[in-house]
Amino acid sequence: MPDEPILRAKAREAILNGRLPAARPSRTVYGQRSGAICTVCGYAVRRGEMHYELEFQASPPPEGRSLRDTLQRFSAWPEVRRSILHARCFDAWEFECSEVGPSERRVPT
């Protein structure tokens, strides 16, 4: 696996080319999985290796005022994007989000 400066560059590239959002995920799970490809570095997650699984909702469910609208909102399944990241790649992605992400996520300098 590449060292930290290379991982940060790969994380920045993933954000800038749209493979990985710079926004907070709607759900984050930390666990073990094997065979998945890391969105940042492109290497497979090995058996027993800890990783992060990030879920990003593409759009919120529609708002509704009537009972029918509310029922449609509950049955709507917004598109969810999932990304798998090694723990070190997750750290690099989080750092780069504060550097190149949306202005509301940037750390003042």
N, C-alpha and C positions, 0 to 999 in steps of 0.2 A: 504494500500500500504506500502511496506517495507520502512525503513528509508534509508538515504543516503549511509552509508557504504555497506548495503546489496544490494542496487541498483547498486552501482559501481561494486560489486563482480558479480552480475548477468549480467551486461553489459560486463564485462571482459570475462565471460564464453560464452556469445553469440558471441563475436568476436573470441575467441579461438576455439570454436567448429563449426564455419562457419555459424551460423544462421544469423549473421549480419556482413557485411564487415567492415573493419576499414578504408576504402577509403571514399573520399568525394562522396556524392550522386550526381547523374546527375540532380536530381530535388528534391526540398524540398517544401512541402506544409504544412502550419499551418492552422488548421481549427477545426471544430467540427464534430464528428461522434460518433455513438453509436453502441455497439455490437462487434466492432473489438477487437481482442486480441493483447495486447502489446507484441512485439517481445522480449523485455528485461525482464519484470517482469512476464508475463503470465496472468495478470489480464485484464479483459475487460475494454474498454473505455466506461464510463457511458454516458448516454444521456446528451448532452450539455457540456461535458468536452472537453477542448482544447487538441489537440494532434498534433504530427508531422507525416506526411506521407512521407517516404523517398523512392525514386526510384533509383535503381542501374541498369545500363545497363551492361549485361553480356559480350557483345562484341560490338565493334564499327562496323558500317556498312562497307562493303568492299570498298576499294579504287578502282577506275576505271579510265582508260585513254580514252577509246572510248565512243561514244555516248551511245552505248548499255550498257557498263559497268556503266555509269553514271545513266541511267534509272533504271538498276537493283539495284543500290545502293539506289536510292530514294524509290524504292518499297520494299526494304528489311526492315523487322521489327525485329531489334535485340531483344533478350529476355530481358525483364525488370522484376526485382525483386522488390516487394513493401514490405515495413515494416511500421507498425504503432507503434508509441511510445508515451507514456504519456510525457508531458513536462519535468517532473522530470527525467524520464528514458532517454529522449533525452540528457539532461545535463550530466547524468552519462555516457552515451555512448560516447559523445563528449570528456569527460575527459579521458575515458579509451582508446580512439583512440590515444590520444597523448602519452599515457603510453605504450601501447602494439601494436599499429598499425604499418604500414609500416614505415621504417626509415625516409622517406621524410616527414612524418607527426609528428614525435616525437619532443617534445620540448627539446632543449638542457638543461642539468642540470649542 
